Each structure stands twice: as C-alpha cells, then as structure tokens.
Amino acid sequence: MTLTLQSTRKLNDGNEIPALGFGVYQSEPGDETEQAVLLALEAGYRHIDTASCYYNEESVGAALKKCNIPRSQIWITTKLWDTDHGYDKAKEACYESLRKLGLDYVDLYLIHSPCTGKQLRSESWKALEDLQKEGKVRSIGVSNYGVHHMKEVFEVGSIKPAINQIEVTPYQVREELCRFCQENGVLIEAFSPLTMGLKLKEPRLNKIAQKYGKQPAQILIRWSLQRGLIPLPKSVNKQRITDNSNVFDFEISAEDMEALTKMDEYLVTEWDPTKLP
C-alpha cells in the first residue's frame, strides 16, 4: 500500500487513525500553539496530539474552532497526567480536558505514564474503559508502558489498549517492546521521532538523507512510517511543519532501513518510564 498524508491505520477497536500525527509538546500555550496547529491543518495534517500536562489544550481547541474543517475529519489525542490517576479523578480529568478543548469527545485518550503504580494504573484503566462506553473518547490507550505494564492492562482490563505511545527512533529502536505490542494488536505511536533535534547533524543519518535528496528529519519520519509506527513530529516553524509532512514521495530501501535501525544506542531524550515497576 502506498502511503499518503491522508493514509490511516486501523486500530484494534476498528477506528482509523491518521498515519502521521502532529505533536504540540513544549509549544507555548496561546498564540504559538494555536498558530502551529492551524499551520499543520493547512499543510494537510489531520491528527493532533496534545496532553493535559502540556497546558495547551485550550490553544488546540481555539485552532479547531478557527480551522473550518469538520470535526469528524480531525483526530484529536490528549492524555491523563500522573496526578489525576484513580477511577474518579481520571474521569474528571477527561471531562476537564474536553472542556478545555471545547469538544464533546476526543478520538484517543491515553494514560500518559505508568509512574503511579499498579493499583492507580488499574483504576485509571477502568475509568478509560467507561469513558469509551460513554462516548467521551473513541479509542483508549497508554503511553510509556513497558511489556510488563502492557501485560498488566491485558489482565485487569476488558478492553485492550489501541495504542502505546513511546519514544522510538533509529537511535532508540525498542525492538522487544514494539514486537510485543504489534503481536498483540497494539499500534505504536512514536513521540519525539526527530530525537528532539539531538541527532539531526549525525553524519550517518545525513549521508542517507543526501542519498535521497531529503532532510534528516524527513528520513527519521519516513523510517517510522515504514516500520508501521505513527510518528508525531513537532514544530512551530511553518516551513518545517510542511517539510515534515513531505515524506510520502520516496521510500527508504531495505538496506538503508537496516542501516538506520542498527544506529540503536538507547537514546532517551527526556525520560523512560517503561522500566518502572
């Protein structure tokens, strides 16, 4: 199948999620986030990823009101932060996120991390299942979960996570975790697919980029897409927002995909809660 900016991937609940997302982590609340989202939608993105702890849900909502694109055509993700774990608190946090976004529902609601321990994680997952049944969220999932956390959700829940959002790049491949999720029908979203800029000047990456006449960032995004991941690049720069979406007119060869994957060095740009108990 030839991928395009309009391509989607099917989740285990039957919903279709756009194959490329747009992240707003560390985008300043207010005009910066609002304009970045508007620019992304103008460039053709239809998948916006935010979180309560980014403090910019209201700015995302403001952009959605201005964009003149039907709500049904835009996939919106937000996340439950660690301080809001537990059944009742998780439900209230979701309602608050909906209020800030100005929406009746979100397309994907994720538990942001497993940092709170098994009991609270389990209560929160039950809340997400009920939020889905209430129609407040279309799909539910997790973020920063390791294999043992995923097994825990399978045991305590009646609904499987549709997504596990984790950091994955050629420098942080996570082969075992990705394989486990894929074997269990859970799609992987790749946050920080551009290594937060840390590797954009790396010589091996640049050599491959030059071969394809592309930018290093475009190679990183394309690598994620070809591995079946859903990358979530972030930028507030108009040109880079557009460039990051222009990754569908080429294909990285099997040989170069292997070379990129072999660059794995367990690069963690900020945090890695996947190994927590």
C-alpha positions as CSV (number, residue, x, y, z in Angstrom):
1,M,0.0,0.0,0.0
2,T,1.3,3.4,-1.0
3,L,1.2,5.8,2.0
4,T,0.0,9.4,1.7
5,L,-0.7,12.2,4.1
6,Q,-4.3,11.1,4.1
7,S,-3.4,7.4,4.9
8,T,-4.8,5.8,8.0
9,R,-4.0,2.8,10.1
10,K,-6.7,0.6,11.6
11,L,-6.8,0.2,15.4
12,N,-7.9,-2.9,17.2
13,D,-11.2,-1.3,18.0
14,G,-12.0,-0.7,14.3
15,N,-11.3,3.0,14.3
16,E,-9.0,4.5,11.7
17,I,-6.1,6.8,12.9
18,P,-4.1,9.1,10.6
19,A,-0.7,7.5,9.9
20,L,1.2,10.8,10.6
21,G,0.4,13.0,13.6
22,F,1.4,16.5,14.7
23,G,2.6,17.0,18.3
24,V,2.4,20.1,20.4
25,Y,4.7,19.1,23.3
26,Q,6.6,22.2,24.5
27,S,4.6,24.5,22.2
28,E,3.8,27.6,24.3
29,P,0.1,27.9,25.3
30,G,-1.6,30.7,23.5
31,D,-0.8,32.0,20.0
32,E,2.2,29.8,19.4
33,T,0.3,26.5,19.8
34,E,-2.8,27.9,18.1
35,Q,-0.9,29.0,15.0
36,A,1.2,25.8,14.9
37,V,-2.0,23.7,14.8
38,L,-3.6,25.9,12.2
39,L,-0.4,25.7,10.0
40,A,-0.4,21.9,10.4
41,L,-4.0,21.6,9.4
42,E,-3.4,23.9,6.5
43,A,-0.5,21.6,5.4
44,G,-2.8,18.6,5.5
45,Y,-2.2,17.0,8.9
46,R,-5.4,15.6,10.4
47,H,-4.0,14.2,13.6
48,I,-3.2,16.5,16.6
49,D,-1.6,15.1,19.7
50,T,-1.7,17.1,23.0
51,A,-1.9,16.3,26.7
52,S,-3.2,17.9,29.9
53,C,0.4,18.4,31.2
54,Y,1.3,20.4,28.1
55,Y,-1.0,23.1,29.3
56,N,-2.0,24.0,25.7
57,E,-5.3,22.1,25.3
58,E,-7.3,25.3,25.2
59,S,-5.0,26.6,22.4
60,V,-5.5,23.5,20.4
61,G,-9.2,23.9,20.9
62,A,-9.0,27.6,19.7
63,A,-7.3,26.4,16.5
64,L,-10.0,23.8,15.9
65,K,-12.7,26.4,16.2
66,K,-11.0,28.6,13.5
67,C,-9.9,26.0,11.0
68,N,-13.3,25.4,9.2
69,I,-12.5,21.7,8.9
70,P,-15.3,19.3,10.1
71,R,-14.6,17.9,13.5
72,S,-15.1,14.3,12.1
73,Q,-12.1,14.8,9.8
74,I,-9.6,15.7,12.6
75,W,-8.2,13.1,15.0
76,I,-7.5,14.6,18.5
77,T,-5.5,12.9,21.2
78,T,-5.0,14.0,24.8
79,K,-3.7,12.3,27.9
80,L,-4.3,11.6,31.6
81,W,-1.5,13.0,33.7
82,D,0.1,11.2,36.7
83,T,-1.6,13.4,39.3
84,D,-5.0,12.5,38.0
85,H,-4.8,8.7,38.4
86,G,-7.6,6.8,40.1
87,Y,-11.1,6.0,38.8
88,D,-13.0,9.2,39.8
89,K,-10.1,11.5,39.2
90,A,-9.3,10.1,35.8
91,K,-12.9,10.6,34.6
92,E,-12.9,14.1,36.0
93,A,-9.6,14.9,34.3
94,C,-11.0,13.7,30.9
95,Y,-14.1,15.9,31.3
96,E,-11.8,18.8,32.1
97,S,-9.7,18.2,29.0
98,L,-12.8,18.1,26.9
99,R,-13.9,21.4,28.4
100,K,-10.5,23.0,27.6
101,L,-10.5,21.6,24.1
102,G,-14.1,22.7,23.6
103,L,-15.1,19.2,22.4
104,D,-17.8,16.7,23.0
105,Y,-15.3,13.8,22.6
106,V,-11.7,13.1,21.9
107,D,-10.6,10.4,19.4
108,L,-7.9,9.0,21.6
109,Y,-7.3,9.2,25.4
110,L,-4.1,7.8,26.8
111,I,-2.7,7.1,30.2
112,H,0.4,9.3,30.0
113,S,2.7,7.1,32.0
114,P,2.8,4.1,34.4
115,C,4.5,6.2,37.1
116,T,1.8,5.9,39.7
117,G,1.9,2.2,40.5
118,K,-0.3,-0.8,39.7
119,Q,-3.3,0.0,41.8
120,L,-3.9,3.5,40.5
121,R,-3.0,2.5,36.9
122,S,-5.6,-0.3,37.1
123,E,-8.3,2.1,38.4
124,S,-7.5,4.6,35.7
125,W,-7.8,2.0,33.0
126,K,-11.2,1.1,34.3
127,A,-12.1,4.8,34.0
128,L,-10.9,4.9,30.4
129,E,-13.0,1.9,29.5
130,D,-16.1,3.6,30.9
131,L,-15.3,6.9,29.2
132,Q,-15.2,5.0,26.0
133,K,-18.5,3.3,26.7
134,E,-19.9,6.8,27.5
135,G,-18.8,8.1,24.1
136,K,-16.4,10.7,25.6
137,V,-13.5,9.0,23.9
138,R,-13.5,6.9,20.7
139,S,-10.3,4.9,21.4
140,I,-8.2,4.4,24.6
141,G,-4.6,3.5,25.1
142,V,-1.4,4.1,27.1
143,S,1.9,5.8,26.8
144,N,5.4,5.0,28.1
145,Y,4.3,1.5,29.0
146,G,6.8,-1.4,29.0
147,V,6.0,-5.0,28.2
148,H,5.1,-5.8,31.9
149,H,2.8,-2.8,32.0
150,M,1.1,-3.9,28.9
151,K,0.6,-7.4,30.3
152,E,-0.9,-5.8,33.4
153,V,-3.5,-3.9,31.4
154,F,-4.4,-7.1,29.5
155,E,-5.0,-8.8,32.8
156,V,-7.1,-6.1,34.6
157,G,-9.0,-4.7,31.7
158,S,-11.8,-5.9,29.5
159,I,-10.6,-3.7,26.6
160,K,-7.1,-3.8,25.1
161,P,-5.2,-0.6,24.6
162,A,-5.4,0.5,20.9
163,I,-2.1,2.5,21.2
164,N,1.1,2.6,23.2
165,Q,2.8,5.9,22.6
166,I,6.6,5.6,23.3
167,E,9.8,7.1,22.2
168,V,11.1,5.3,19.1
169,T,13.8,6.4,16.7
170,P,16.7,4.7,14.9
171,Y,18.7,5.6,18.0
172,Q,16.0,4.1,20.3
173,V,14.6,1.2,18.4
174,R,12.8,-0.7,21.3
175,E,12.7,-3.9,19.2
176,E,11.2,-6.2,22.0
177,L,8.6,-3.7,23.2
178,C,7.5,-2.9,19.6
179,R,7.3,-6.5,18.7
180,F,5.2,-7.4,21.8
181,C,2.7,-4.6,21.0
182,Q,2.5,-5.5,17.3
183,E,2.0,-9.2,18.1
184,N,-0.9,-8.2,20.5
185,G,-2.6,-5.9,18.0
186,V,-1.5,-2.6,19.7
187,L,-0.2,0.1,17.4
188,I,2.8,2.1,18.4
189,E,2.9,5.9,18.2
190,A,6.5,7.3,18.1
191,F,6.9,10.5,20.2
192,S,10.0,12.7,19.6
193,P,10.6,10.9,16.3
194,L,13.1,13.7,15.4
195,T,15.2,13.0,18.6
196,M,14.3,16.5,19.8
197,G,17.0,17.6,17.3
198,L,19.8,15.8,19.0
199,K,20.8,13.6,16.0
200,L,19.8,15.8,13.1
201,K,23.5,16.5,12.3
202,E,24.7,12.9,12.8
203,P,26.9,12.0,9.9
204,R,25.4,8.6,9.1
205,L,21.9,10.0,9.1
206,N,23.0,12.9,6.9
207,K,24.7,10.6,4.4
208,I,21.4,8.7,3.9
209,A,19.4,11.9,3.7
210,Q,21.7,13.2,0.9
211,K,21.3,9.9,-1.0
212,Y,17.5,10.5,-1.2
213,G,17.7,14.3,-1.6
214,K,15.8,14.7,1.7
215,Q,16.4,16.3,5.1
216,P,17.5,14.2,8.1
217,A,14.2,14.9,9.8
218,Q,12.3,13.5,6.8
219,I,14.4,10.4,6.8
220,L,13.6,9.9,10.5
221,I,9.8,10.3,9.9
222,R,9.9,8.0,6.9
223,W,11.8,5.3,8.9
224,S,8.9,5.4,11.5
225,L,6.2,5.1,8.8
226,Q,7.9,2.2,7.0
227,R,8.2,0.3,10.3
228,G,4.4,0.6,10.8
229,L,4.7,3.3,13.5
230,I,2.7,6.5,13.8
231,P,5.3,9.3,14.2
232,L,4.3,12.6,15.9
233,P,6.8,15.3,14.7
234,K,6.5,18.6,16.4
235,S,7.4,22.1,15.2
236,V,6.2,25.7,15.4
237,N,8.0,26.7,12.2
238,K,5.8,26.9,9.1
239,Q,8.4,25.6,6.7
240,R,9.4,22.7,8.9
241,I,5.8,21.8,9.6
242,T,5.3,21.5,5.8
243,D,8.6,19.7,5.2
244,N,7.8,17.1,7.9
245,S,4.7,16.2,6.0
246,N,6.5,15.8,2.7
247,V,7.6,12.2,3.4
248,F,5.3,10.3,1.0
249,D,7.1,10.8,-2.3
250,F,10.0,8.4,-1.6
251,E,10.8,5.1,0.0
252,I,13.8,4.1,2.0
253,S,15.4,0.9,0.7
254,A,15.6,-2.3,2.8
255,E,19.3,-1.9,3.1
256,D,19.1,1.7,4.3
257,M,16.3,0.8,6.7
258,E,18.6,-1.8,8.2
259,A,21.5,0.6,8.4
260,L,19.3,3.2,10.2
261,T,17.9,0.6,12.7
262,K,21.5,-0.5,13.5
263,M,22.2,3.0,14.8
264,D,20.3,2.0,18.0
265,E,22.1,3.3,21.1
266,Y,19.2,3.5,23.6
267,L,19.0,7.3,23.2
268,V,16.5,8.7,25.7
269,T,15.8,12.4,25.1
270,E,14.0,13.1,28.3
271,W,12.6,10.1,30.3
272,D,11.9,6.4,30.0
273,P,9.2,5.2,32.4
274,T,8.9,1.8,30.6
275,K,11.1,0.1,33.1
276,L,9.3,1.3,36.2
277,P,7.6,-1.3,38.4
